[in-house]
């Protein structure tokens, strides 16, 4: 049997510094788990300036909202390092992970709750 890291390498995509992973408003059919490097999530302000929302590193994930609810991307994602490795999960792979590894769904839900709480705190405080 193949090790988990070998299995995931089949889905690994490599990006160079400045490469756009996806753009705000685009249709999203995948989520991504950072294998190596960094990704910056950003949003353009009404004035056209880019505002960094987060810089994510290995082990973190992003893009799950569009995968789950089918809505357009709410941010843009840009590779921050040369050789940034991302594991892409489409809906089939996502459902498989949830069914075979229920803890994965709790990890996703926990992160979504954390992000919502941080957004709420930003609005209120």
Secondary structure, 3 states (H helix, E strand, C coil): CCCHHHHHHCCEEEECCCCEEECCCCCCCEEEEEEECCEEEEEECCCCCEEEEEEECCCCEECHHHHHHCCCCCCEEEECCCCEEEEEEEHHHHHHHHHHCHHHHHHHHHHHHHHHHHHHHHHHC
